[in-house]
Amino acid sequence: MRNNTNNSKSKTMKAATIKNSMRTNHVTIRQIADHMQITIKRVRKVRNYGVSSAASIRDWNQAIAEIAQELPSGSLTAQF
């Protein structure tokens, strides 16, 4: 018989996963803050500690994906 204890744990999105996703998709902290209407301080906190609720995980994945789709392909997001 299988032990289903892993199913009862809440899902988490680790800080490293969020950072890697943002880097891969060329999404900046400011873009996330503007898109999600949250503070830059909150974005940095999530990048350092991750998120643990299913709704938050969905929101962060969706925001990164939407911002990445809005960017012209091959463009750099850095502003000089």
Beta strands, then each sheet from edge to edge (+ up, - down):
end
